[in-house]
Amino acid sequence: MTTFKLSLALFLLIAFSSSLLVTCEARKGRHHQWRKHRVARRGYRDQHQHHHHSSGHTVSALKSDNYITQEDTKVSTAAAKNSPIYNVLDYGAKGDGKADDTKAFAVAWAAACKVQGSTVTVPSGSVFLVKPISFAGPNCQTDIVFQLDGKIIAPTGAGAWGSGLLQWLEFTKLQRLTIRGKGVIDGQGAVWWNDSPTYNPTDETAENSTEDSTVDSYSGKMPRTKPTALRFYGSNGVTVTGITLQNSPQTHLKFDSCTNVQVSAVTVSSPGDSPNTDGIHLQNSQDVVISGASLACGDDCISIQTGCSNVYIHNVNCGPGHGVSIGGLGKDATRACVSNITVRDVKLQNTLNGVRIKTWQGGSGSVKNVMFANIQVSEVEFPIMIDQFYCDKGHCANKTSAVAVSGINYVNIQGTYTSKPAHFACSDSIPCTGVSLDTIELKSVQSGKHLYDPFCWEAYGDLKTNTLPPIDCLMKGKPSSSISSVQSAAGGYSC
């Protein structure tokens, strides 16, 4: 009997040990497969990035890792659940569209600023009247989220703006900031666009501020300086996604001296005749990706100014508006540097321009390494344009120095135009060089306007394929001398 019990115990021990061994090996196998899967994904990512590196355009803007494992998602989700939330309603905001909620926003931000990974929440179902405000660093913690699901409106009375401000809502000197949600930022810009001296808008803040009411009744007119609705300054790692900006007094969304910017699924909406209401404005900013945006405004859908490099714009709809523009650059004899710009997979409908580069006479610096690809235009006045004689006044004096324009590539530009298919007006002393045209098919729309043939002046480059209509005016090769003595004396055109 004792021998039988001992044999049975020994048998059970061996069976249990075997079971443990099989289980451990199975887990090891699954772990090994997961590691292989993750390595494979990383290999695909590296190969994907190498493809963009080899293209020569917008290298830095595409370095972000879009391949996130399930484990990474779980970690980020857990972190989001544990991150502190600062709801502006908990800090005194009324959200009725009439009371002044500026102080509540400021206090909520001040609290969130101290905590890494915090979230400021502007809840849906409420309308918040907010006066000009700056959500400022640099002493704030990183990774703050501004969750915008409600609606923020600007005051329409002159008293809230003093003698005039350059921006309404500003985020400055922050690290890894995210603005996201399905909410709306409404600049209520109609009160700024109306030029009638007798126009006297009602001020929503009048019932809350005797001072504002007094100023409004005295002046009755908005300041000459019109603010940008949403501006980011001196920040790194800025993400803006999902929100709607509408009826800004001037530019809707501006990035100034920022790096590593991502804008996605943003909507801009203002009337086509609203003055200077650019959609997205970039200045002195690098490594920028703009995708999935729908932009309707009264000026450039996207404006790229001096100091910008490694900008990648894709899958954007534009119209109404003035198209996608680089410039104007070099105004008042200034130096401008723009490089590595890619604009692709863009649709433009009923816009003034398609893809445009504009510079002022008398400037210096350069625009180089630009790619416009897969651009679909519909009833656009000037689908393709380089204008080195840009002038927004009645008359501009001729000057010899210029911002040099080189390495501009147009690939697969198709659709309809209402005035002129292509316009290359380049400097006499600094001609455009390296202009290439590949698969250009543009058809006229008979709309009662006089239609013009393609125009070229001092533009050099190559026709990769036949174009429709034929752009025979583009000169082959390079000019004999592309640098004038005046330009050299001004410091050349290299950046």
C-alpha positions in Angstrom: 0.0 0.0 0.0 2.8 2.4 0.9 4.7 1.6 -2.3 1.5 2.3 -4.3 1.1 5.7 -2.7 4.7 6.6 -3.3 4.4 5.6 -7.0 1.3 7.6 -7.4 2.8 10.8 -5.9 5.9 10.4 -8.1 3.7 10.0 -11.2 1.7 13.1 -10.4 4.9 15.2 -9.7 6.3 14.2 -13.1 3.0 15.0 -14.9 2.8 18.4 -13.2 6.4 19.3 -14.1 5.8 18.3 -17.8 2.7 20.5 -17.8 4.7 23.5 -16.5 7.4 22.9 -19.1 4.9 22.8 -22.0 3.2 26.0 -20.7 6.5 27.9 -20.3 7.6 26.8 -23.8 4.3 27.9 -25.3 4.5 31.3 -23.6 8.1 31.6 -24.8 6.9 30.8 -28.3 4.2 33.4 -28.2 6.7 36.0 -26.8 9.1 35.1 -29.5 6.4 35.5 -32.2 5.4 38.9 -30.7 9.1 40.0 -30.8 9.3 38.9 -34.4 6.1 40.7 -35.3 7.3 43.9 -33.6 10.7 43.7 -35.3 9.0 43.2 -38.6 6.8 46.3 -38.0 9.9 48.2 -37.1 11.7 47.0 -40.2 8.7 48.2 -42.3 8.7 51.5 -40.5 12.4 52.0 -41.1 12.0 51.0 -44.8 9.1 53.4 -45.1 11.2 56.3 -43.6 14.1 55.4 -45.9 11.8 55.8 -48.8 11.0 59.3 -47.8 14.6 60.1 -47.1 15.6 59.0 -50.6 13.0 61.3 -52.2 15.0 64.4 -51.2 11.9 66.2 -49.9 10.7 66.9 -46.4 12.8 64.4 -44.5 12.5 65.7 -41.0 8.8 66.2 -41.2 8.2 62.5 -41.7 10.2 61.1 -38.8 7.3 60.6 -36.5 6.5 57.0 -35.6 3.0 56.1 -36.9 3.4 52.4 -36.1 2.1 51.9 -32.6 1.8 48.4 -31.0 -1.2 47.3 -29.0 1.0 47.4 -25.9 1.9 51.1 -26.6 -1.8 51.9 -27.0 -2.6 50.2 -23.7 0.0 52.2 -21.9 -1.0 55.5 -23.5 -4.7 54.8 -22.7 -3.9 54.0 -19.1 -1.9 57.2 -18.8 -4.8 59.2 -20.3 -7.2 57.7 -17.8 -4.8 58.6 -14.9 -4.0 62.1 -16.1 -5.7 64.9 -14.1 -8.5 66.7 -15.8 -9.3 70.4 -15.4 -12.8 71.2 -16.6 -13.3 75.0 -17.1 -16.8 74.6 -15.7 -15.2 73.6 -12.4 -13.3 76.9 -12.4 -16.2 79.2 -12.7 -17.0 79.2 -16.4 -20.7 79.7 -17.2 -20.7 78.5 -20.8 -23.8 80.5 -21.7 -22.2 82.5 -24.5 -22.8 85.8 -22.6 -20.8 85.8 -19.4 -17.1 86.5 -19.6 -15.4 83.1 -19.1 -11.8 84.4 -19.6 -10.8 84.2 -15.9 -12.1 80.6 -15.6 -10.0 79.5 -18.6 -6.9 81.3 -17.1 -7.3 79.6 -13.7 -7.9 76.2 -15.2 -4.8 76.6 -17.4 -2.7 77.7 -14.4 -3.6 74.6 -12.5 -3.0 72.3 -15.5 0.2 74.0 -16.3 1.8 72.5 -13.1 1.0 68.9 -13.9 2.7 66.8 -16.7 0.2 65.1 -19.0 -2.8 67.1 -17.7 -5.9 67.9 -19.7 -7.9 71.2 -19.8 -11.4 70.3 -20.9 -13.8 72.7 -22.7 -16.9 70.5 -22.7 -19.5 70.1 -25.4 -22.9 71.6 -25.1 -21.6 75.0 -23.9 -20.6 78.2 -25.6 -17.8 80.1 -23.9 -17.1 83.8 -24.4 -13.4 84.4 -24.0 -11.5 87.6 -24.4 -7.9 87.7 -25.7 -5.8 85.3 -23.6 -2.3 83.7 -23.7 -1.8 80.2 -22.4 1.9 80.6 -21.7 5.0 78.7 -20.8 7.9 78.2 -20.6 7.5 77.0 -17.0 4.6 74.7 -17.8 5.0 71.0 -17.7 5.0 68.9 -20.9 2.4 66.9 -22.7 -0.6 69.1 -21.8 -3.8 68.4 -23.7 -6.4 71.1 -24.5 -9.6 69.1 -25.1 -11.9 71.3 -27.1 -15.4 69.8 -27.5 -17.5 72.9 -26.9 -17.5 76.3 -28.6 -15.3 79.3 -27.9 -16.5 82.7 -29.2 -14.7 86.0 -29.4 -16.1 89.3 -28.1 -17.5 91.6 -30.8 -17.2 94.8 -28.9 -14.2 97.2 -29.4 -13.7 97.5 -25.6 -12.3 93.9 -25.4 -9.5 94.7 -27.9 -8.0 98.0 -26.7 -6.1 99.7 -29.5 -5.7 96.4 -31.3 -4.1 93.0 -30.8 -2.3 90.6 -33.1 -3.9 87.4 -31.7 -7.0 86.3 -29.8 -6.1 82.8 -28.4 -2.3 82.2 -28.0 -0.3 79.2 -26.8 3.4 80.2 -26.3 6.7 78.5 -25.3 5.3 75.1 -24.6 6.6 71.5 -25.1 4.5 68.7 -26.6 1.1 70.4 -26.6 -2.0 68.9 -28.1 -5.2 70.7 -29.1 -7.9 68.2 -30.0 -11.6 67.6 -30.1 -14.7 68.3 -32.1 -15.2 71.8 -30.8 -15.3 75.2 -32.5 -13.3 78.4 -32.3 -15.4 81.2 -33.7 -13.7 84.6 -34.2 -17.0 86.3 -35.1 -15.0 88.2 -37.6 -17.9 89.9 -39.5 -17.7 92.9 -37.1 -14.1 93.4 -38.3 -14.7 92.9 -42.0 -17.5 95.5 -42.3 -16.0 98.8 -43.3 -19.1 100.9 -42.7 -18.3 103.7 -40.1 -21.8 103.6 -38.8 -21.6 99.8 -38.0 -21.9 99.5 -34.2 -21.8 95.8 -33.1 -23.4 94.7 -29.9 -20.9 93.7 -27.2 -21.7 90.4 -25.5 -19.6 91.5 -22.5 -21.5 94.8 -22.0 -23.7 93.3 -19.3 -20.6 92.1 -17.4 -18.3 95.1 -17.8 -19.2 98.8 -17.4 -15.8 99.7 -18.7 -16.4 97.8 -21.9 -19.8 99.3 -22.4 -18.4 102.8 -22.0 -15.6 102.2 -24.5 -18.0 100.7 -27.1 -20.4 103.5 -26.9 -17.5 106.0 -27.3 -15.7 104.4 -30.3 -18.3 102.1 -31.9 -15.7 100.7 -34.3 -13.2 97.9 -34.1 -9.5 98.6 -34.1 -7.6 98.6 -37.4 -5.3 95.7 -36.2 -7.2 92.5 -36.7 -6.2 89.5 -34.6 -5.3 85.9 -35.6 -7.8 83.5 -34.0 -5.4 80.8 -32.8 -1.6 81.3 -32.7 1.2 79.1 -31.5 4.6 80.7 -30.8 8.0 79.3 -29.8 6.7 75.8 -29.1 8.0 72.3 -29.9 5.8 69.2 -30.6 2.5 70.9 -31.3 -0.5 68.8 -32.4 -3.8 70.3 -33.6 -6.4 67.8 -34.6 -10.2 67.6 -35.2 -11.2 71.2 -34.3 -13.0 73.8 -36.4 -11.9 77.4 -36.8 -14.4 79.8 -38.3 -14.9 83.5 -39.1 -11.5 84.7 -37.8 -11.0 88.5 -38.0 -7.8 87.7 -39.9 -5.7 84.5 -40.1 -7.4 81.5 -38.6 -4.4 79.3 -37.4 -0.8 80.5 -37.2 2.4 78.8 -36.2 5.3 81.1 -35.6 8.8 79.9 -34.6 7.5 76.4 -33.9 9.1 72.9 -34.6 7.6 69.5 -35.0 4.1 70.5 -35.8 1.3 68.2 -36.8 -2.1 69.5 -38.1 -4.7 66.9 -39.1 -8.5 66.8 -39.8 -8.9 70.5 -39.1 -11.7 72.5 -40.7 -11.4 76.3 -41.5 -14.5 78.1 -42.6 -15.0 81.8 -43.5 -16.6 83.6 -46.5 -14.6 83.8 -49.7 -14.8 87.6 -49.6 -13.6 87.9 -46.0 -10.3 90.0 -46.2 -7.0 88.4 -45.2 -8.5 85.4 -43.5 -5.8 82.9 -44.3 -6.5 79.3 -43.3 -3.1 78.1 -42.0 -0.1 80.4 -41.8 3.5 79.1 -41.2 6.4 81.4 -40.3 9.9 80.5 -39.1 8.7 77.0 -38.5 10.3 73.6 -39.3 9.2 70.0 -39.6 5.5 70.6 -40.2 2.9 68.1 -41.4 -0.5 69.2 -42.5 -3.0 66.5 -43.6 -6.7 65.9 -44.0 -7.6 69.6 -43.7 -10.7 71.2 -45.2 -10.0 74.9 -45.7 -12.4 77.6 -47.0 -11.4 81.2 -46.5 -10.9 84.6 -48.0 -7.1 84.4 -48.6 -4.5 81.7 -48.9 -5.7 78.3 -47.7 -2.1 77.7 -46.6 0.5 80.4 -46.5 4.2 79.5 -46.1 6.5 82.4 -45.1 10.2 82.9 -44.5 12.1 80.6 -42.2 10.1 77.5 -43.1 11.6 74.2 -44.1 10.7 70.6 -44.1 7.0 71.2 -44.6 4.8 68.3 -45.9 1.2 69.1 -46.9 -1.1 66.4 -48.2 -4.7 65.4 -48.6 -6.1 68.9 -48.2 -9.2 70.4 -49.8 -9.1 74.2 -50.5 -11.8 76.5 -51.6 -12.9 79.2 -51.7 -9.6 81.0 -51.1 -6.4 82.0 -52.8 -4.8 78.5 -53.0 -1.6 77.2 -51.4 1.1 79.9 -51.5 4.8 80.3 -50.6 5.2 84.0 -49.8 5.1 86.9 -50.3 8.8 86.9 -49.5 11.4 89.6 -49.5 9.2 92.6 -48.8 11.0 95.8 -47.8 14.4 94.4 -49.0 14.3 91.6 -46.4 16.0 88.2 -46.6 13.8 85.2 -46.9 14.7 81.5 -46.8 12.3 78.7 -47.6 13.3 75.1 -48.5 12.1 71.5 -48.7 8.4 72.0 -49.2 6.1 69.2 -50.5 2.5 69.8 -51.4 0.7 66.8 -52.8 -2.8 65.2 -53.1 -4.5 68.6 -52.9 -7.9 69.6 -54.4 -8.6 73.2 -55.1 -12.0 74.4 -56.2 -13.1 77.9 -57.2 -9.9 79.5 -55.9 -7.9 82.5 -57.2 -4.7 80.5 -57.5 -3.7 76.9 -57.4 -0.1 76.5 -56.2 1.8 79.8 -56.1 5.2 81.2 -55.2 5.3 85.0 -54.8 8.2 87.3 -54.0 8.8 91.0 -53.8 11.4 92.8 -55.9 14.4 94.0 -53.8 14.5 91.0 -51.5 17.2 88.4 -51.0 17.5 84.8 -50.0 16.0 81.8 -51.7 13.1 79.4 -52.3 14.4 75.9 -53.2 13.5 72.3 -53.4 9.8 72.5 -53.8 7.4 69.7 -55.0 3.8 70.2 -56.1 2.4 66.8 -57.0 -1.1 65.4 -57.7 -2.9 68.7 -57.6 -6.5 68.7 -58.8 -7.9 72.1 -59.8 -11.5 73.0 -60.6 -12.4 76.4 -62.0 -9.2 78.0 -60.7 -8.1 81.3 -62.2 -4.3 80.6 -62.2 -3.5 77.0 -61.4 0.3 77.3 -61.6 2.1 80.6 -60.7 5.6 82.0 -59.9 5.5 85.7 -59.5 8.7 87.5 -58.6 7.1 90.9 -59.2 4.5 90.5 -56.5 2.9 93.8 -55.4 -0.2 94.3 -53.3 -0.2 98.1 -53.9 -1.1 100.1 -57.0 2.6 100.6 -58.0 5.9 99.0 -56.9 9.2 100.3 -58.1 11.5 98.0 -60.2 14.5 96.6 -58.3 17.3 94.4 -59.4 17.8 92.1 -56.4 15.4 89.2 -55.8 14.7 86.1 -53.8 16.2 83.3 -55.9 13.7 80.6 -56.9 15.1 77.2 -57.9 14.3 73.5 -57.9 10.5 73.8 -58.4 8.9 70.6 -59.5 5.3 70.3 -60.8 4.0 66.7 -61.2 0.5 65.7 -62.3 -1.4 69.0 -62.2 -4.8 68.5 -63.7 -8.2 70.1 -64.0 -9.8 73.3 -65.3 -8.8 77.0 -65.2 -10.7 80.2 -65.8 -8.0 82.7 -66.8 -4.4 81.4 -67.4 -3.0 77.8 -66.9 0.6 78.8 -66.0 2.3 82.0 -65.2 6.1 82.2 -64.6 7.2 85.8 -64.1 10.8 85.7 -62.9 13.4 88.3 -62.1 15.5 89.8 -64.9 18.7 89.5 -62.8 17.9 86.3 -60.8 15.9 84.1 -63.2 14.0 81.0 -62.0 16.0 77.8 -62.5 15.3 74.1 -62.3 11.6 74.4 -63.0 10.3 71.0 -64.1 6.9 70.2 -65.6 5.6 66.6 -65.7 2.1 65.5 -66.7 0.3 68.9 -66.8 -3.2 68.8 -68.2 -5.2 71.9 -67.8 -8.4 72.7 -69.7 -10.1 76.1 -70.0 -13.6 76.8 -68.8 -15.6 79.2 -71.0 -17.1 81.5 -68.4 -17.2 84.8 -70.4 -13.7 85.8 -69.3 -10.8 86.3 -71.7 -8.5 83.3 -71.5 -4.7 83.7 -71.7 -2.0 81.5 -72.9 0.8 80.2 -70.6 3.3 83.0 -69.8 7.0 82.8 -69.1 9.6 85.4 -68.3 13.2 84.5 -67.4 12.0 81.0 -66.4 14.4 78.1 -67.1 13.8 74.4 -66.7 12.7 71.2 -68.4 9.5 69.7 -69.8 9.5 66.1 -68.6 6.4 65.3 -70.7 4.2 67.2 -73.2 1.8 69.6 -71.5 -1.8 70.6 -72.1 -1.8 73.3 -73.2 1.7 73.4 -74.5 4.0 75.5 -72.3 6.6 76.2 -74.9 7.8 79.4 -73.3 9.8 77.7 -70.6 13.5 78.0 -71.6 15.7 74.9 -71.5 18.8 74.6 -69.3 20.2 77.3 -67.2 20.8 81.1 -67.8 24.3 82.2 -68.6 24.5 84.3 -65.5 21.9 84.0 -62.7 23.5 86.2 -60.1 23.7 90.0 -60.6 26.3 92.2 -59.0 23.6 93.9 -57.0 22.4 90.6 -55.6 26.0 89.7 -54.7 26.5 93.0 -53.0 23.4 92.3 -51.0 24.8 89.1 -49.6 23.9 86.6 -52.3 20.8 84.4 -52.4 22.0 81.3 -50.5 20.5 80.5 -47.2 
